[in-house]
Amino acid sequence: MKIQIKRVYEAPEPTDGYRILIDRLWPRGLTKDSAAVDEWVRDASPSTELRRWFGHEPERWAEFKRRYLDELHHEPAAAALERLRKAAARQRVTLLYGAKDEAHNNAVVLLELLREH
């Protein structure tokens, strides 16, 4: 499985392969052309409630990760996760996220989960 994560604000590169945005909200200040997103899979992102609760506070990371993994086992997130798995099985995939914190965001959780299976 060829899969990686990258901030959507970084310049697209040919080695990115198929670029999938996995945030619920469109990234501020980016046009669709400049983001070079091939697909936007909103349902793979944390719920609005969970995202707001987390607020990108590192001390909440462990609990955020637990709750997010739980959400990924229920619809519509489970179907979105399967969609990501299938895409990564066919081609190189880059999961795009907008968060500034590169260590504590939903893409980190998804990458870990997808690589486990």
C-alpha positions as CSV (number, residue, x, y, z in Angstrom):
1,M,0.0,0.0,0.0
2,K,1.5,3.3,-1.1
3,I,0.1,6.0,1.1
4,Q,1.4,9.1,2.7
5,I,0.1,12.3,4.3
6,K,0.8,15.9,3.5
7,R,-0.4,19.4,4.3
8,V,-2.7,20.6,1.6
9,Y,-0.9,23.9,1.7
10,E,2.3,22.3,0.5
11,A,3.0,22.4,-3.3
12,P,1.7,19.4,-5.2
13,E,4.3,17.1,-6.6
14,P,4.2,14.4,-9.2
15,T,5.2,11.8,-6.6
16,D,1.9,12.6,-4.6
17,G,-0.1,10.4,-6.9
18,Y,-3.8,10.5,-6.2
19,R,-4.5,13.4,-3.8
20,I,-7.4,13.0,-1.4
21,L,-8.5,15.8,0.9
22,I,-9.7,14.2,4.2
23,D,-10.9,17.3,6.1
24,R,-14.6,18.2,6.7
25,L,-14.0,21.8,5.8
26,W,-12.3,23.2,2.7
27,P,-8.9,24.7,3.6
28,R,-8.9,28.5,4.0
29,G,-7.4,30.5,1.2
30,L,-7.0,27.7,-1.3
31,T,-8.8,27.5,-4.6
32,K,-9.6,24.0,-6.0
33,D,-7.0,24.5,-8.7
34,S,-4.2,25.5,-6.3
35,A,-5.0,22.6,-4.0
36,A,-4.8,20.1,-6.8
37,V,-7.2,17.8,-5.0
38,D,-8.4,14.7,-7.0
39,E,-11.1,13.8,-4.5
40,W,-12.6,15.2,-1.3
41,V,-13.7,12.5,1.1
42,R,-15.3,14.5,3.9
43,D,-16.8,11.5,5.6
44,A,-13.3,10.2,6.5
45,S,-12.8,13.3,8.7
46,P,-13.8,13.5,12.4
47,S,-17.3,14.7,13.2
48,T,-17.8,18.4,13.7
49,E,-18.4,17.8,17.4
50,L,-15.2,15.8,17.8
51,R,-13.2,18.3,15.8
52,R,-14.4,21.2,17.9
53,W,-13.8,19.4,21.2
54,F,-10.2,18.5,20.2
55,G,-9.3,22.0,19.1
56,H,-5.8,20.7,18.1
57,E,-4.8,20.6,21.8
58,P,-2.0,18.0,22.1
59,E,-3.1,17.1,25.7
60,R,-6.4,15.8,24.2
61,W,-4.6,13.8,21.5
62,A,-5.0,10.3,23.1
63,E,-8.7,10.8,23.7
64,F,-9.2,12.4,20.3
65,K,-7.6,9.4,18.6
66,R,-9.7,6.9,20.6
67,R,-12.9,8.7,19.7
68,Y,-12.0,9.2,16.1
69,L,-11.1,5.5,15.7
70,D,-14.5,4.7,17.1
71,E,-16.2,7.0,14.6
72,L,-14.4,5.3,11.8
73,H,-16.1,2.1,12.6
74,H,-19.6,3.5,12.0
75,E,-21.3,4.8,8.9
76,P,-20.7,7.0,6.9
77,A,-17.0,7.0,8.1
78,A,-16.6,3.3,7.6
79,A,-17.6,3.5,4.0
80,A,-15.2,6.4,3.5
81,L,-12.4,4.5,5.1
82,E,-13.0,1.5,2.8
83,R,-12.9,4.0,-0.2
84,L,-9.5,5.2,1.0
85,R,-8.3,1.5,1.4
86,K,-9.3,0.7,-2.2
87,A,-7.7,3.8,-3.6
88,A,-4.4,3.1,-1.8
89,A,-4.5,-0.6,-3.0
90,R,-4.7,0.6,-6.7
91,Q,-2.2,3.5,-6.7
92,R,-0.1,5.9,-4.7
93,V,-2.3,8.1,-2.5
94,T,-1.5,11.2,-0.6
95,L,-4.0,12.1,2.2
96,L,-4.2,15.9,2.4
97,Y,-5.0,17.8,5.6
98,G,-5.1,21.4,6.6
99,A,-4.0,21.4,10.3
100,K,-0.8,23.2,11.2
101,D,0.2,20.5,13.8
102,E,1.8,17.7,11.7
103,A,1.9,15.3,14.6
104,H,-1.7,15.7,16.0
105,N,-4.3,15.6,13.3
106,N,-6.7,13.2,11.7
107,A,-4.4,12.3,8.8
108,V,-1.9,10.8,11.3
109,V,-4.7,8.5,12.7
110,L,-5.9,7.5,9.2
111,L,-2.4,6.8,7.9
112,E,-1.7,4.5,10.9
113,L,-5.0,2.7,10.6
114,L,-4.6,2.2,6.8
115,R,-1.1,0.9,7.2
116,E,-2.2,-1.6,9.9
117,H,-4.6,-3.3,7.5
